[in-house]
Amino acid sequence: MSLPYKTLMKSSLLLLVILFFICCKKNTEQKQTIILLDDIIEMEEKNLKESSIEPSCYSQIGLIGDSILVLNDMCNVNEYFFQFYNSSDFKTLLSFGKIGPAPNEFGSIPFLTKTDRVNFFVSEPHGVLKEFQWKNNNLTYKDKGLLPGAGARDIVLSADKIYGKNTTEGKGMIFIQDTSTNEISQWINFPTDITLSPLEKEHRQLLGDNYFAVNSSKKRIISGMRHFNRIQVLDLNGEVIQNIQVGKEPIKTKVIDPETNFISEDAPIYINGIASTEKYIYLLYYGKTFNEMDSEEGKAKSMILIIDWEGIHEKTLAINGKVEAISASNDDRSVFLALKDNKEGLSRIVKYTVGK
């Protein structure tokens, strides 16, 4: 006996609703993967070229046209924040950027924002973005823009957006600013699946510290969290596509010191730097505390996780010593590193030729 028409229609509609929710759930589920640390490639000396430089805290490296190596000396040891070297032989080309009011000086500690074939962008925490042009082994001031308030740092520029961090605002891990209005249009939030204590929730802006890269053509953001074992692949709207864990160590919490209300000295450091090209992302990974890395001087290892923009793990490189900053050539043939110390007590810059 056939069913009445209305009953068939209701059943069909119910089936469509169920299928819709199943599809939506499937599409919104976040992929979870693990990068295993059981196939690590040691950086061989034959592929390394290095040079000793004055000891300091070099927190950033950039490349101008793959030939000019830029190191950001956050400690300002030599009165200049930026040191420029020839990337092939490490010969010093220029020291640049003093504290001062002039266009080619900085009012506070600057952050290297972007380098390309000829341009050099620097952001300052009080909300200024400066652009310089490299010509004849010198920099000339070109332009100035505004960032959204004090505390903005680690700025990434795209065609019509500015991405950055602001741990003093406490509104999210990464902000997205519309360049046409200079207003923040969105904040990318702290992961909701990481359970926090009441104290940690109170200081969530500190816990969300991360290193990130943006690729507009591939419509991806890659974010590596500093104090949690978590790498995220996101779309340009901040929607999480994939969560990546390094090794089998679970996420640790209790990283806020209740006496100081700041990051504990016992808090692990996972991702401590990032570089990117059109094909790959290079994530500097510790998996230990700063104290552990410092106490293992001579034995400590830094690892470079190489993934593509979909989060697929390509390889893991390792080098002895505490790497403080990383950059990569546009052709992915070379990785540049700044290491804290060597036996002579000097800092080192290292060029590693990446094998296929």
C-alpha positions as CSV (number, residue, x, y, z in Angstrom):
1,M,0.0,0.0,0.0
2,S,1.4,3.3,-1.0
3,L,1.9,6.2,1.5
4,P,-0.1,9.3,1.2
5,Y,1.4,12.2,-0.7
6,K,1.7,14.5,2.4
7,T,3.5,11.7,4.4
8,L,6.0,11.2,1.5
9,M,6.7,14.9,1.3
10,K,7.3,15.2,5.1
11,S,9.6,12.2,5.0
12,S,11.5,13.6,2.1
13,L,11.9,17.0,3.8
14,L,13.0,15.3,7.0
15,L,15.6,13.3,5.1
16,L,16.9,16.4,3.4
17,V,17.2,18.2,6.7
18,I,19.2,15.3,8.2
19,L,21.5,15.1,5.2
20,F,22.0,18.9,5.4
21,F,23.1,18.8,9.0
22,I,25.4,15.7,8.3
23,C,27.0,17.6,5.5
24,C,27.4,20.8,7.5
25,K,28.9,18.9,10.4
26,K,31.3,17.2,8.1
27,N,32.4,20.5,6.5
28,T,32.9,22.3,9.8
29,E,34.8,19.5,11.5
30,Q,38.4,20.5,12.1
31,K,41.0,18.1,10.8
32,Q,43.4,16.9,13.6
33,T,46.9,15.7,12.6
34,I,50.2,15.0,14.4
35,I,53.7,15.8,13.1
36,L,55.8,12.9,14.5
37,L,59.4,13.7,15.4
38,D,60.8,10.3,14.4
39,D,62.4,11.3,11.0
40,I,64.6,14.3,11.7
41,I,67.2,15.5,9.2
42,E,70.3,16.8,11.0
43,M,71.8,19.8,9.2
44,E,75.1,18.6,7.9
45,E,78.2,20.8,8.1
46,K,78.8,20.4,4.3
47,N,75.5,22.2,3.7
48,L,76.2,24.9,6.3
49,K,77.9,28.3,5.9
50,E,78.2,30.5,9.0
51,S,79.7,33.6,10.4
52,S,80.3,34.9,13.9
53,I,78.8,38.3,14.7
54,E,78.6,40.4,17.9
55,P,76.5,38.8,20.6
56,S,73.0,40.2,20.9
57,C,69.3,39.2,20.8
58,Y,68.5,38.9,17.1
59,S,64.8,38.2,17.1
60,Q,64.1,38.6,13.3
61,I,65.7,37.9,10.0
62,G,64.6,39.1,6.6
63,L,65.8,39.1,3.0
64,I,65.7,41.8,0.5
65,G,65.7,40.3,-3.0
66,D,67.4,37.1,-1.7
67,S,70.7,38.9,-1.5
68,I,70.6,41.3,1.5
69,L,70.2,39.6,4.9
70,V,68.6,41.8,7.6
71,L,68.9,41.1,11.3
72,N,66.8,42.9,13.9
73,D,68.9,43.5,17.0
74,M,66.2,44.0,19.6
75,C,68.8,44.7,22.3
76,N,70.2,47.6,20.3
77,V,73.8,46.7,21.2
78,N,75.5,48.9,18.6
79,E,73.0,51.8,18.7
80,Y,71.4,50.5,15.5
81,F,68.5,48.1,15.5
82,F,69.1,46.6,12.0
83,Q,72.2,45.0,10.7
84,F,72.5,44.4,6.9
85,Y,74.7,41.7,5.4
86,N,75.5,40.2,2.0
87,S,73.6,36.9,2.2
88,S,76.3,35.0,0.2
89,D,79.5,35.9,2.1
90,F,78.0,37.6,5.3
91,K,80.0,40.8,4.8
92,T,78.5,43.8,6.6
93,L,76.8,46.3,4.4
94,L,75.0,48.7,6.7
95,S,73.9,49.4,10.3
96,F,70.6,51.2,10.3
97,G,67.9,52.6,12.7
98,K,68.6,54.6,15.8
99,I,66.2,55.8,18.4
100,G,65.2,59.3,17.4
101,P,62.5,61.6,15.8
102,A,63.9,61.6,12.2
103,P,62.1,59.7,9.4
104,N,64.9,57.1,9.3
105,E,64.9,56.7,13.1
106,F,62.5,55.1,15.5
107,G,60.6,56.2,18.5
108,S,60.6,52.8,20.1
109,I,61.7,49.2,19.5
110,P,60.9,48.5,15.8
111,F,59.8,45.2,14.3
112,L,60.7,44.0,10.9
113,T,57.4,43.6,9.0
114,K,58.1,42.8,5.4
115,T,60.9,42.7,2.8
116,D,60.6,42.2,-0.9
117,R,62.8,42.9,-3.9
118,V,63.6,46.5,-3.0
119,N,61.4,47.5,0.0
120,F,61.8,47.2,3.7
121,F,58.8,47.7,6.1
122,V,59.2,48.4,9.8
123,S,56.4,48.7,12.4
124,E,56.6,50.4,15.8
125,P,54.6,49.4,18.8
126,H,53.0,52.9,19.1
127,G,51.2,52.4,15.9
128,V,53.4,53.6,13.0
129,L,54.3,51.6,9.9
130,K,57.4,52.9,8.0
131,E,58.5,51.9,4.5
132,F,62.1,52.2,3.2
133,Q,63.6,51.5,-0.2
134,W,67.0,49.7,-0.7
135,K,69.2,51.4,-3.3
136,N,72.9,51.5,-3.8
137,N,73.6,49.7,-0.5
138,N,71.5,52.2,1.5
139,L,68.0,52.8,2.7
140,T,65.9,55.8,1.9
141,Y,62.7,56.7,3.7
142,K,59.7,56.3,1.4
143,D,56.3,56.5,3.3
144,K,54.5,56.1,6.6
145,G,51.2,54.5,7.5
146,L,49.2,54.0,10.7
147,L,48.5,50.8,12.6
148,P,45.5,50.2,14.9
149,G,46.8,51.6,18.2
150,A,49.7,50.9,20.6
151,G,51.0,47.4,21.0
152,A,50.5,46.2,17.4
153,R,53.4,44.0,16.3
154,D,54.5,41.1,14.0
155,I,52.6,42.9,11.2
156,V,51.9,41.0,7.9
157,L,50.9,43.0,4.8
158,S,48.7,41.7,2.1
159,A,47.0,43.5,-0.8
160,D,44.1,45.0,1.1
161,K,44.6,43.8,4.7
162,I,47.0,44.2,7.5
163,Y,47.4,41.2,9.9
164,G,49.1,41.5,13.3
165,K,49.2,40.8,17.0
166,N,48.4,42.9,19.9
167,T,48.8,41.2,23.3
168,T,48.0,44.4,25.2
169,E,44.5,44.6,23.7
170,G,43.4,41.1,24.7
171,K,40.7,40.8,22.0
172,G,42.2,37.9,20.1
173,M,45.3,36.2,18.8
174,I,45.5,38.0,15.4
175,F,43.8,41.1,14.2
176,I,42.7,41.9,10.7
177,Q,42.8,45.5,9.6
178,D,41.1,46.9,6.5
179,T,43.6,49.2,4.8
180,S,40.9,51.3,3.2
181,T,39.5,52.4,6.7
182,N,42.5,51.6,9.0
183,E,40.0,49.9,11.2
184,I,40.2,46.4,12.7
185,S,37.5,44.4,11.0
186,Q,38.1,41.1,12.9
187,W,40.0,39.3,15.6
188,I,41.0,35.6,15.3
189,N,40.1,34.1,18.6
190,F,42.0,31.8,21.0
191,P,41.2,28.1,20.3
192,T,38.0,27.1,22.1
193,D,39.0,23.5,22.6
194,I,42.0,24.3,24.9
195,T,40.8,24.1,28.5
196,L,42.0,27.0,30.6
197,S,41.9,27.6,34.4
198,P,40.2,30.7,35.7
199,L,43.6,32.4,36.1
200,E,44.5,31.6,32.5
201,K,41.2,32.8,31.2
202,E,41.9,36.1,33.0
203,H,45.2,36.5,31.1
204,R,44.1,34.9,27.8
205,Q,45.8,37.6,25.7
206,L,49.2,36.5,27.0
207,L,48.5,32.8,26.2
208,G,47.4,33.6,22.7
209,D,50.9,34.7,21.6
210,N,51.7,33.1,18.3
211,Y,53.8,33.4,15.1
212,F,51.9,33.4,11.9
213,A,52.2,33.8,8.1
214,V,49.6,34.8,5.5
215,N,49.3,33.7,1.9
216,S,46.5,35.6,0.1
217,S,46.8,33.7,-3.2
218,K,46.4,30.4,-1.4
219,K,43.8,31.9,1.0
220,R,45.6,30.5,4.1
221,I,46.9,31.7,7.4
222,I,49.3,29.4,9.3
223,S,49.6,30.1,13.1
224,G,52.0,28.4,15.5
225,M,51.3,29.0,19.2
226,R,54.2,29.9,21.5
227,H,53.0,28.3,24.7
228,F,50.7,25.5,23.5
229,N,51.5,22.5,21.3
230,R,49.3,23.8,18.5
231,I,49.7,24.8,14.9
232,Q,46.6,26.0,13.1
233,V,45.7,26.2,9.4
234,L,43.1,28.8,8.9
235,D,41.3,30.5,6.0
236,L,41.7,34.3,5.5
237,N,38.6,34.8,7.7
238,G,40.2,33.0,10.6
239,E,38.1,29.8,10.4
240,V,40.1,26.8,11.5
241,I,40.7,24.2,8.8
242,Q,43.2,22.0,10.6
243,N,44.8,21.7,14.0
244,I,48.3,20.2,14.1
245,Q,50.1,18.8,17.2
246,V,53.9,18.3,17.2
247,G,54.9,14.9,18.6
248,K,52.8,13.0,21.0
249,E,53.1,15.4,24.0
250,P,49.6,16.6,25.0
251,I,48.8,20.3,25.4
252,K,50.0,21.6,28.7
253,T,48.2,24.4,30.6
254,K,49.1,26.2,33.9
255,V,51.5,28.4,32.1
256,I,50.6,31.6,34.1
257,D,52.6,32.2,37.3
258,P,50.0,33.1,40.0
259,E,52.6,35.3,41.8
260,T,53.4,37.5,38.9
261,N,50.3,37.0,36.7
262,F,52.7,36.6,33.8
263,I,54.0,33.7,31.7
264,S,55.7,31.2,34.1
265,E,59.4,30.4,33.6
266,D,58.4,26.8,33.5
267,A,56.1,27.4,30.6
268,P,57.1,25.5,27.5
269,I,58.1,27.3,24.3
270,Y,56.8,25.5,21.2
271,I,56.9,27.7,18.2
272,N,59.4,30.6,18.5
273,G,59.6,31.9,15.0
274,I,58.3,31.6,11.5
275,A,59.3,32.2,7.9
276,S,57.3,31.6,4.7
277,T,57.6,31.5,0.9
278,E,55.0,30.9,-1.8
279,K,55.3,27.1,-1.3
280,Y,56.3,26.5,2.3
281,I,56.2,27.6,5.9
282,Y,59.2,27.2,8.2
283,L,58.3,27.0,11.9
284,L,61.1,27.3,14.6
285,Y,60.2,24.6,17.2
286,Y,61.7,24.2,20.7
287,G,59.3,22.0,22.7
288,K,61.2,23.1,25.9
289,T,61.4,26.0,28.3
290,F,63.9,28.8,27.7
291,N,65.7,27.7,30.9
292,E,66.0,24.2,29.5
293,M,67.4,25.4,26.2
294,D,69.9,27.7,28.0
295,S,71.0,25.0,30.5
296,E,71.6,22.6,27.6
297,E,74.0,25.0,25.9
298,G,76.1,23.0,23.5
299,K,73.6,20.2,23.6
300,A,70.3,22.0,22.9
301,K,68.6,21.3,19.6
302,S,66.4,23.6,17.6
303,M,64.1,22.1,15.0
304,I,62.6,23.6,11.8
305,L,59.3,22.2,10.8
306,I,58.6,22.6,7.1
307,I,54.9,22.4,6.0
308,D,53.0,23.5,3.0
309,W,50.0,25.9,3.1
310,E,47.6,23.0,3.5
311,G,49.4,21.8,6.6
312,I,51.1,18.8,5.0
313,H,54.4,18.1,6.7
314,E,57.3,18.0,4.3
315,K,60.3,17.5,6.6
316,T,61.9,18.4,9.9
317,L,65.4,19.9,10.2
318,A,67.5,20.0,13.3
319,I,70.6,22.0,14.3
320,N,72.6,22.1,17.5
321,G,72.1,25.4,19.5
322,K,69.4,27.8,20.3
323,V,68.1,29.4,17.1
324,E,66.5,32.8,17.8
325,A,65.3,33.8,14.3
326,I,64.7,32.3,10.9
327,S,64.2,33.3,7.3
328,A,64.1,31.4,4.0
329,S,65.0,32.3,0.4
330,N,62.1,32.7,-2.0
331,D,63.2,29.7,-4.0
332,D,63.2,27.5,-0.8
333,R,66.9,26.5,-1.4
334,S,68.3,28.3,1.6
335,V,67.3,28.7,5.2
336,F,68.9,31.5,7.3
337,L,69.2,31.2,11.0
338,A,70.4,33.4,13.9
339,L,71.8,31.4,16.8
340,K,72.4,32.7,20.3
341,D,76.0,31.7,21.0
342,N,78.9,29.6,19.8
343,K,82.1,28.6,21.7
344,E,83.6,32.0,21.4
345,G,80.6,33.6,23.0
346,L,79.5,35.3,19.8
347,S,76.2,35.1,18.0
348,R,76.1,33.3,14.7
349,I,74.3,33.7,11.4
350,V,74.0,30.4,9.5
351,K,73.0,29.7,5.9
352,Y,71.7,26.1,5.3
353,T,71.3,24.8,1.8
354,V,68.1,22.7,1.8
355,G,68.3,19.4,-0.1
356,K,65.5,18.2,-2.2
